[in-house]
Amino acid sequence: MKALPGPVHVLGHSYGGVSALEATFLTPAIASLILYEPPLHDPADRNLAVAARMERLIASGDRDQAASLFMTE
């Protein structure tokens, strides 16, 4: 990145997302960062709360909202 004339925009997928995130601590050259499916995990209790919300949405027939919740949370 130091060889490039300006700031860079970084896209990282899976483990590459974790690597890209870590790179932001090493250089100020990263102007923007997109992480796609990085294997980062929230505490288990938060995951269980989201799963419970999804189950309630599915049980009520609101599968679209359950899918949206899955993708955003």
Contacts in CASP RR format, 6 or more apart in sequence:
PFRMAT RR
TARGET T0000
AUTHOR 0000-0000-0000
METHOD contacts of the structure
MODEL  1
MKALPGPVHVLGHSYGGVSALEATFLTPAIASLILYEPPLHDPADRNLAV
AARMERLIASGDRDQAASLFMTE
1 8 0 8 1.000
1 27 0 8 1.000
1 29 0 8 1.000
1 30 0 8 1.000
2 27 0 8 1.000
2 29 0 8 1.000
4 29 0 8 1.000
6 29 0 8 1.000
7 29 0 8 1.000
7 30 0 8 1.000
7 31 0 8 1.000
8 29 0 8 1.000
8 30 0 8 1.000
8 31 0 8 1.000
9 30 0 8 1.000
9 31 0 8 1.000
9 32 0 8 1.000
9 33 0 8 1.000
9 34 0 8 1.000
10 20 0 8 1.000
10 23 0 8 1.000
10 30 0 8 1.000
10 32 0 8 1.000
10 33 0 8 1.000
10 34 0 8 1.000
11 20 0 8 1.000
11 34 0 8 1.000
11 36 0 8 1.000
12 19 0 8 1.000
12 20 0 8 1.000
12 34 0 8 1.000
12 35 0 8 1.000
12 36 0 8 1.000
12 38 0 8 1.000
13 36 0 8 1.000
13 37 0 8 1.000
14 36 0 8 1.000
14 37 0 8 1.000
14 38 0 8 1.000
14 39 0 8 1.000
15 38 0 8 1.000
15 39 0 8 1.000
16 38 0 8 1.000
17 35 0 8 1.000
17 36 0 8 1.000
17 38 0 8 1.000
18 38 0 8 1.000
18 39 0 8 1.000
18 40 0 8 1.000
20 30 0 8 1.000
20 33 0 8 1.000
20 35 0 8 1.000
21 33 0 8 1.000
21 35 0 8 1.000
21 38 0 8 1.000
23 30 0 8 1.000
24 30 0 8 1.000
24 33 0 8 1.000
41 47 0 8 1.000
50 69 0 8 1.000
50 70 0 8 1.000
50 73 0 8 1.000
53 69 0 8 1.000
53 73 0 8 1.000
54 66 0 8 1.000
54 69 0 8 1.000
54 70 0 8 1.000
57 63 0 8 1.000
57 65 0 8 1.000
57 66 0 8 1.000
57 69 0 8 1.000
58 66 0 8 1.000
END
